[in-house]
């Protein structure tokens, strides 16, 4: 791979800010947040806006059958089969999300490609700004990048439904995409030269450390499943507290102990119960059944599995204390993904040459980069999130940090595409 020094020019911070503020209007909510699920009207409009920007910049726009967008700057003189350098992220959001999550990486990648074109940089490899479809998983976690790396069969695609119950194949066809062709978008290792993604941290580590740039070392492993506590349904007024088998008390006991369970495994481990179903669900009935969603994360696979075991053991202990039965069903395990050391070095060097304080850290959230790392050397650049807030209308990143991150992205892409 190429080494720095990088370009003598920078991104247009004013244009990037204008783009970010404009794109936040697609799916804007009354709270100041963004609701832009893939394949909705808001998504259709932001795609049309991207197409206009590509036409203005002389970039070649391509959209594959699962909805991934590729904005390409050619490398004149390079062999036609030369693998491109990719930079990008996503433009879909969670319900009531923020204006930087995904959008920063996607629009900064577009800005980088535009600047390379405007400066007429002599590229050895094509560069593509990539916007992945449905990263937030309305239909499938990291849908677009998963289709590129693992692929989906026709039956798998037909079974996928969105948060609103819409079938994915119907949503694709409504967008004008060929749902059958969506089974044929898979790429092979070597089809991409390298990938780099700029993203907000979505946590408070960088801000707390006074760092401007995060050099991401790995993307955390994520496990999920369901815990089911079973007790006995009884009258809320006539059953003494000591005689109850209250499923919700047992579930609450576990939830209260999750922080100490996570700490017992590692400093990076986290565990969350974000969904609770209570039956029969009446104010005057002792709960007989509680189902809890479980999300657990750690950047090391061995510790991830140990965390799962520790939470399940704690659930059994809580059940015993409250005379309950408990069962656990694993839903999925997504392995941690270490990011390429050479890519980390490129990012760190780009930050150092610009006098930007940097910190090496793992990502506690999932990203398309964890999929693309199976295709090509992959790196990630983080910039601070104010107060660590994300997936919320309160999500914010200072504009000077946006500019700094975009310039580190530019330097990294420039090195990869010219070296």
VENNOR-V805507 format. One record per backbone hydrogen bond with DSSP energy under -1.0 kcal/mol. CO is the residue of the C=O (numbers start at 0). NH is the residue of the N-H. If there is no record, write none. Layout:
co = <CO & CO>
nh = <NH & NH>
//
This chain:
co = <10 & 11 & 12 & 13 & 14 & 15 & 16 & 17 & 18 & 19 & 21 & 22 & 24 & 26 & 28 & 32 & 33 & 35 & 36 & 39 & 40 & 41 & 42 & 43 & 44 & 45 & 46 & 47 & 48 & 49 & 50 & 51 & 52 & 53 & 59 & 61 & 63 & 67 & 68 & 69 & 70 & 71 & 72 & 74 & 78 & 83 & 84 & 85 & 86 & 88 & 93 & 96 & 99 & 100 & 101 & 102 & 103 & 104 & 105 & 106 & 107 & 108 & 109 & 110 & 111 & 112 & 113 & 114 & 115 & 116 & 120 & 125 & 126 & 127 & 128 & 129 & 130 & 132 & 133 & 133 & 134 & 139 & 141 & 142 & 143 & 144 & 145 & 145 & 147 & 152 & 153 & 154 & 156 & 159 & 161 & 165 & 166 & 167 & 168 & 169 & 170 & 171 & 172 & 177 & 179 & 180 & 187 & 193 & 194 & 195 & 196 & 198 & 203 & 204 & 205 & 212 & 213 & 214 & 216 & 217 & 218 & 220 & 221 & 222 & 223 & 223 & 224 & 225 & 226 & 227 & 228 & 229 & 233 & 234 & 239 & 240 & 244 & 245 & 246 & 247 & 248 & 249 & 250 & 251 & 254 & 256 & 257 & 258 & 259 & 261 & 261 & 269 & 271 & 274 & 276 & 278 & 278 & 281 & 283 & 286 & 287 & 288 & 289 & 290 & 291 & 293 & 294 & 295 & 296 & 297 & 299 & 300 & 301 & 302 & 303 & 304 & 305 & 306 & 307 & 308 & 309 & 310 & 311 & 312 & 313 & 314 & 315 & 316 & 317 & 318 & 319 & 324 & 326 & 328 & 331 & 333 & 336 & 339 & 340 & 341 & 342 & 343 & 344 & 345 & 346 & 347 & 348 & 350 & 351 & 356 & 356 & 358 & 360 & 362 & 366 & 367 & 367 & 368 & 370 & 371 & 371 & 374 & 376 & 377 & 378 & 379 & 380 & 381 & 382 & 384 & 385 & 391 & 395 & 397 & 398 & 399 & 400 & 401 & 402 & 403 & 404 & 405 & 406 & 407 & 408 & 409 & 410 & 411 & 412 & 413 & 414 & 416 & 416>
nh = <12 & 15 & 16 & 17 & 18 & 19 & 20 & 21 & 22 & 23 & 24 & 25 & 27 & 34 & 31 & 28 & 96 & 92 & 39 & 43 & 44 & 45 & 46 & 47 & 48 & 49 & 50 & 51 & 52 & 53 & 54 & 55 & 56 & 58 & 71 & 69 & 66 & 63 & 130 & 61 & 128 & 59 & 126 & 77 & 81 & 192 & 127 & 195 & 129 & 131 & 96 & 33 & 103 & 102 & 105 & 106 & 107 & 108 & 109 & 110 & 111 & 112 & 113 & 114 & 115 & 116 & 117 & 118 & 120 & 119 & 122 & 84 & 72 & 86 & 70 & 88 & 68 & 143 & 136 & 142 & 141 & 142 & 145 & 146 & 147 & 148 & 149 & 150 & 186 & 156 & 157 & 158 & 159 & 167 & 164 & 161 & 170 & 171 & 172 & 173 & 174 & 176 & 175 & 181 & 182 & 183 & 190 & 85 & 378 & 87 & 380 & 382 & 207 & 208 & 210 & 358 & 381 & 360 & 338 & 362 & 336 & 297 & 333 & 295 & 330 & 331 & 293 & 328 & 291 & 326 & 289 & 324 & 285 & 238 & 242 & 243 & 231 & 249 & 250 & 251 & 252 & 253 & 254 & 255 & 257 & 260 & 261 & 262 & 263 & 264 & 265 & 296 & 294 & 292 & 290 & 287 & 288 & 284 & 235 & 246 & 230 & 278 & 228 & 276 & 226 & 224 & 271 & 222 & 269 & 220 & 303 & 304 & 305 & 306 & 307 & 308 & 309 & 310 & 311 & 312 & 313 & 314 & 315 & 316 & 317 & 318 & 319 & 320 & 321 & 323 & 322 & 229 & 227 & 225 & 223 & 221 & 218 & 343 & 344 & 345 & 346 & 347 & 348 & 349 & 350 & 351 & 352 & 355 & 354 & 211 & 212 & 214 & 216 & 219 & 369 & 370 & 371 & 372 & 373 & 374 & 375 & 189 & 194 & 339 & 196 & 215 & 198 & 213 & 200 & 387 & 388 & 394 & 385 & 401 & 402 & 403 & 404 & 405 & 406 & 407 & 408 & 409 & 410 & 411 & 412 & 413 & 414 & 415 & 416 & 417 & 418 & 123 & 124>
//
